[in-house]
């Protein structure tokens, strides 16, 4: 009987087929994740739970103990900074006087200023226009109020001319310091008292007031007389400026108004003034005027400081 072949014929083994199969790249599984869209109510509930979680008793993600430690830390930290700043300020204030600045080297020479105070130091007067000079008159009225004779007699002393009015402490605080009288009547035709010309502005003969800036403990003049003089800056200015008169006479400033002891010490101190009344300025022409103080210890030739011991301004009288 012929031998029958088995129907189960083994497949030929392919060498390396398993390894190759393992190394063969497989297609990546495509993962599609869709983020669930939260409703408005769910968002609100999550915020409520963040603010206060009733299960964990947490407020904004922290327990009461945690919040207490944080608040205690910042309280101690900022309390320490405040105490250190206060102590530093207190120590510094022990070295500073209430009445005299510790450092005042920025102002070695007093400057001069004019009144009425105008923008860019331009004094412009239209004689036929009362509004143009009326503002100057109002400023001068207010500026000269403290110089009224009645006010000066009530608050300040009659001093001896030609000498400094020194008021030393002598170991005991001499406060407040007394000031010498500077009466408004000393300004003569520029006093504005009973003056129908309004300091000369309505007639084209205006008064301009010169004052020296205050410098604490400065002995102006170094025991010698001093005065203010005014000139035209250029040759043509001198011709157009014309003549003028000064009050007090010759522009004198007396020594008795010095030294100045400071705003807190010299409560009623009024600065001495020099009034310049311009009599016949050439009309409709801008005139450059420079006024300076002549004193032994005040330099007026420093080109770096145009206001050291002097002041320059423009004067124009318009007439139709």
FENURZI-V219970 format. One record per residue. N is the residue number from 1. RES is the residue in one small letter. PSI is psi as a letter, one per 40 degrees, with the letter a starting at -180 (none if undefined). NEAR is the number of other ideal C-beta (glycine too) atoms within 8 Angstrom. D_CENTER is the distance of its C-alpha to the mean C-alpha in Angstrom with 2 decimals. Layout:
N|RES|PSI|NEAR|D_CENTER / N|RES|PSI|NEAR|D_CENTER
This chain:
1|x|h|2|130.46 / 2|x|i|3|127.75 / 3|x|h|4|124.47 / 4|x|h|4|121.57 / 5|x|i|4|118.13 / 6|x|h|5|115.24 / 7|x|e|4|112.94 / 8|x|g|4|109.93 / 9|x|h|5|109.22 / 10|x|i|4|106.19 / 11|x|i|4|103.52 / 12|x|h|4|102.96 / 13|x|h|5|100.07 / 14|x|h|5|97.40 / 15|x|h|4|95.93 / 16|x|e|6|92.24 / 17|x|d|8|91.88 / 18|x|d|6|90.25 / 19|x|d|7|87.65 / 20|x|d|8|86.85 / 21|x|d|7|86.62 / 22|x|d|6|84.15 / 23|x|e|5|82.03 / 24|x|h|6|82.08 / 25|x|h|3|78.77 / 26|x|i|4|78.63 / 27|x|h|4|76.76 / 28|x|i|4|73.47 / 29|x|h|4|73.44 / 30|x|h|4|71.27 / 31|x|h|4|69.05 / 32|x|h|4|67.49 / 33|x|h|4|65.03 / 34|x|h|4|63.58 / 35|x|h|4|60.50 / 36|x|h|4|61.12 / 37|x|h|4|58.84 / 38|x|i|7|57.49 / 39|x|i|6|57.48 / 40|x|d|6|54.49 / 41|x|d|6|56.08 / 42|x|d|8|56.50 / 43|x|d|9|52.81 / 44|x|d|8|51.83 / 45|x|d|8|54.32 / 46|x|d|9|52.98 / 47|x|d|8|49.40 / 48|x|d|8|50.77 / 49|x|d|8|52.62 / 50|x|d|8|49.52 / 51|x|d|7|47.52 / 52|x|h|7|50.44 / 53|x|h|9|53.64 / 54|x|d|4|56.28 / 55|x|d|4|58.70 / 56|x|e|5|56.48 / 57|x|f|7|54.15 / 58|x|h|9|51.10 / 59|x|h|10|47.79 / 60|x|f|6|46.00 / 61|x|e|5|48.21 / 62|x|i|9|47.88 / 63|x|i|9|49.92 / 64|x|d|8|48.64 / 65|x|d|6|49.09 / 66|x|d|8|47.05 / 67|x|d|10|44.16 / 68|x|d|8|44.39 / 69|x|d|8|44.14 / 70|x|d|9|41.11 / 71|x|d|8|39.25 / 72|x|d|8|40.24 / 73|x|d|8|38.98 / 74|x|d|8|35.47 / 75|x|d|8|35.36 / 76|x|d|8|36.27 / 77|x|d|8|34.01 / 78|x|d|8|30.77 / 79|x|d|8|31.84 / 80|x|d|8|32.14 / 81|x|d|8|28.69 / 82|x|d|8|27.19 / 83|x|d|8|29.25 / 84|x|d|8|28.31 / 85|x|d|8|24.54 / 86|x|d|8|25.06 / 87|x|d|8|27.23 / 88|x|d|8|24.82 / 89|x|d|8|21.99 / 90|x|d|8|24.60 / 91|x|d|8|25.87 / 92|x|d|8|22.47 / 93|x|d|7|21.76 / 94|x|e|6|25.17 / 95|x|e|6|24.07 / 96|x|h|7|20.96 / 97|x|i|6|21.54 / 98|x|e|4|20.22 / 99|x|d|8|20.25 / 100|x|h|9|19.72 / 101|x|i|7|17.24 / 102|x|d|6|19.41 / 103|x|h|4|18.01 / 104|x|f|7|16.81 / 105|x|e|5|18.36 / 106|x|d|4|15.43 / 107|x|g|8|16.43 / 108|x|d|4|20.20 / 109|x|h|10|20.80 / 110|x|i|13|19.26 / 111|x|i|12|18.42 / 112|x|i|16|19.71 / 113|x|i|10|18.39 / 114|x|i|14|20.52 / 115|x|h|10|21.11 / 116|x|i|12|21.55 / 117|x|h|6|18.09 / 118|x|i|9|18.76 / 119|x|h|4|17.53 / 120|x|e|5|18.34 / 121|x|f|10|19.81 / 122|x|h|9|22.98 / 123|x|h|14|25.19 / 124|x|h|9|27.82 / 125|x|h|13|30.58 / 126|x|h|8|33.42 / 127|x|d|12|35.97 / 128|x|e|6|38.00 / 129|x|h|7|35.09 / 130|x|d|6|33.89 / 131|x|d|6|31.05 / 132|x|d|10|29.52 / 133|x|e|15|29.30 / 134|x|d|9|29.19 / 135|x|d|9|25.43 / 136|x|d|14|25.07 / 137|x|d|12|27.47 / 138|x|d|8|25.63 / 139|x|d|11|22.35 / 140|x|d|14|24.44 / 141|x|d|9|26.36 / 142|x|d|7|23.34 / 143|x|d|9|21.88 / 144|x|e|12|25.29 / 145|x|d|8|26.19 / 146|x|e|7|25.32 / 147|x|e|12|27.59 / 148|x|h|9|30.63 / 149|x|d|8|33.56 / 150|x|d|6|34.28 / 151|x|d|10|30.81 / 152|x|d|15|30.90 / 153|x|d|8|34.43 / 154|x|d|5|33.52 / 155|x|d|7|30.48 / 156|x|i|11|30.86 / 157|x|i|8|33.70 / 158|x|h|4|36.00 / 159|x|i|8|35.59 / 160|x|h|5|37.90 / 161|x|i|7|36.81 / 162|x|e|7|36.80 / 163|x|i|7|35.64 / 164|x|i|9|32.54 / 165|x|g|12|31.99 / 166|x|i|5|31.71 / 167|x|g|7|31.59 / 168|x|i|5|32.13 / 169|x|d|6|32.22 / 170|x|f|5|35.62 / 171|x|e|3|35.32 / 172|x|h|5|34.36 / 173|x|h|4|30.85 / 174|x|g|8|30.88 / 175|x|h|7|28.39 / 176|x|i|8|27.24 / 177|x|i|11|27.67 / 178|x|i|9|29.33 / 179|x|i|13|28.07 / 180|x|i|11|30.32 / 181|x|h|10|31.03 / 182|x|h|12|29.84 / 183|x|i|8|31.86 / 184|x|d|12|31.20 / 185|x|e|8|34.81 / 186|x|e|9|34.12 / 187|x|e|16|32.52 / 188|x|b|10|36.00 / 189|x|e|10|36.25 / 190|x|e|13|32.49 / 191|x|d|13|32.24 / 192|x|e|13|32.73 / 193|x|h|6|35.23 / 194|x|f|3|38.23 / 195|x|h|10|37.27 / 196|x|e|5|38.71 / 197|x|e|9|37.05 / 198|x|g|11|33.50 / 199|x|f|12|32.19 / 200|x|e|15|34.51 / 201|x|d|13|32.68 / 202|x|e|9|35.75 / 203|x|e|7|38.04 / 204|x|e|11|36.03 / 205|x|g|10|35.44 / 206|x|i|15|31.74 / 207|x|h|16|30.00 / 208|x|h|13|26.71 / 209|x|h|15|25.06 / 210|x|h|16|23.72 / 211|x|i|12|21.60 / 212|x|h|12|20.62 / 213|x|i|9|17.27 / 214|x|h|8|17.74 / 215|x|h|9|18.53 / 216|x|h|11|19.91 / 217|x|f|8|23.65 / 218|x|h|9|23.97 / 219|x|g|10|27.47 / 220|x|h|13|27.10 / 221|x|e|13|30.45 / 222|x|f|8|32.12 / 223|x|e|6|34.67 / 224|x|i|7|35.46 / 225|x|i|7|34.91 / 226|x|i|13|32.10 / 227|x|i|11|31.50 / 228|x|h|13|29.56 / 229|x|i|8|31.41 / 230|x|i|11|30.77 / 231|x|i|8|32.62 / 232|x|h|14|32.82 / 233|x|d|8|31.32 / 234|x|i|7|34.48 / 235|x|d|6|38.10 / 236|x|d|7|38.11 / 237|x|d|12|34.96 / 238|x|d|9|36.77 / 239|x|d|8|39.73 / 240|x|e|11|37.81 / 241|x|d|14|35.68 / 242|x|a|9|38.75 / 243|x|i|5|38.89 / 244|x|i|10|36.45 / 245|x|i|9|36.45 / 246|x|i|13|33.89 / 247|x|h|13|33.38 / 248|x|i|10|33.92 / 249|x|h|6|36.73 / 250|x|e|6|36.06 / 251|x|f|13|32.29 / 252|x|i|10|32.83 / 253|x|h|13|30.18 / 254|x|i|8|31.92 / 255|x|d|13|31.42 / 256|x|e|12|31.58 / 257|x|e|12|27.90 / 258|x|i|11|27.05 / 259|x|i|9|26.01 / 260|x|h|12|22.83 / 261|x|e|12|22.60 / 262|x|i|10|19.13 / 263|x|d|6|17.79 / 264|x|d|8|19.89 / 265|x|d|11|22.93 / 266|x|g|11|22.95 / 267|x|d|8|22.57 / 268|x|f|9|24.17 / 269|x|h|11|23.25 / 270|x|h|10|23.32 / 271|x|i|9|22.65 / 272|x|i|10|25.73 / 273|x|i|10|25.85 / 274|x|h|15|28.02 / 275|x|h|14|29.15 / 276|x|h|15|30.70 / 277|x|h|14|33.18 / 278|x|h|15|34.24 / 279|x|d|9|37.89 / 280|x|g|7|39.23 / 281|x|h|13|36.73 / 282|x|h|11|38.59 / 283|x|i|8|37.96 / 284|x|f|7|36.71 / 285|x|h|8|35.41 / 286|x|h|6|31.89 / 287|x|h|13|31.61 / 288|x|h|11|29.13 / 289|x|h|14|28.57 / 290|x|h|11|27.20 / 291|x|h|13|26.91 / 292|x|i|11|26.68 / 293|x|h|13|27.35 / 294|x|h|8|30.56 / 295|x|i|11|30.36 / 296|x|d|7|32.05 / 297|x|f|7|29.07 / 298|x|h|12|26.44 / 299|x|h|7|26.73 / 300|x|e|10|26.21 / 301|x|f|4|27.71 / 302|x|h|8|25.08 / 303|x|e|5|24.99 / 304|x|d|3|22.05 / 305|x|h|8|19.79 / 306|x|e|6|20.64 / 307|x|e|8|18.87 / 308|x|h|12|20.50 / 309|x|e|12|22.79 / 310|x|i|13|23.08 / 311|x|h|13|21.76 / 312|x|h|10|23.40 / 313|x|i|11|23.60 / 314|x|h|12|26.11 / 315|x|h|13|28.57 / 316|x|h|12|30.96 / 317|x|h|13|33.61 / 318|x|h|12|35.36 / 319|x|i|8|38.86 / 320|x|none|4|41.51
